[in-house]
Amino acid sequence: MKSFVTALVLVASAAGPALANQCPLLQAQIDKAIGNRFDPGAANARSIAAQAQALHNSGKHAESEAKYDEAAKAAGITLEMKK
């Protein structure tokens, strides 16, 4: 049982940094897609992406990814997720 718990801890600790690397890539895709657009969708996407960045900074990467997806939908774009 102890080795199972140890294995779970190792897997969880490895997954955190992997998810953390996804957030900046999603932010870059949104920034590139909306660029200098000033339409309401782009403004909304910028606001949502800022919330996603705050979640990323606080270590909530799964929530951050969901917010980035929401921002992409607001901007009318599709994000490419890391595999």
N, C-alpha and C positions, 0 to 999 in steps of 0.2 A: 504494500500500500504506500509506503514511504517513497519508493522509487517512482510510483505512478504520480504522486503529487509533485515530486521533483521534476518529472518529465513535463507535466502541465505548466509548471512555473517557467521552465526553459522555453516552451513553445510560446507562452504568453509574452515573455520578455522579447522574444525574437519578432513577434507580430507587431508590437508597438512601433518600433522604428520603421518597419516596412510601410505601415499605414501613414506614418508621419511624412514619409517621402512623397506620398501621393498628393498631399494637400498643396504644396507649392506648385506642382505640375498643373493641377486643376486651376489654381489662381492664374497662372501664366496663360493658360488657354482662354480663360475668360477675359483677361486683360487684352490679349491679342484680338479676340473676336469683337469686343466692343470698342476698342481703340478710342477714337475721338467722337464716337456717336453720342448724341445728346438727346435722343428720343426717350420717352418715358420708360420703355423696356430696359434700355441700357442703364438709366439712372437707378431703376429698381434693382437690376442685376448688381450694380456697384455696391448698393446698400447691403444686399444679401451676402455678397462676397466678403464684405467687411465683417459681417457677423461670423461667417465661416472662418475667416482668418483669426478672429478672437477665440473661437472654439479650438482651432488648431494650436494656438499659442498656449491654451490652458490644458492641452493634452487630450482633448476630446475629439480624436481623429475620425471616428465613425460618424459622429454628429456633424463634424466639419464637412466631410464628404457629402452628406445628405444636403447640407446647406449649399454647397457648391453646385450640386445637381439642381437645386431649386433656383439658384442664380442663373444657371445655364438656360433653364426653361423660360425664365423671365426675359432673357435676352434672345430667345429663339434659336439657341445653338445646342449641339450635342457634344458632350465631353467625351474624350477618349480616356478610359481608365487604364491604369497600369495593370498588367497581368501578373 
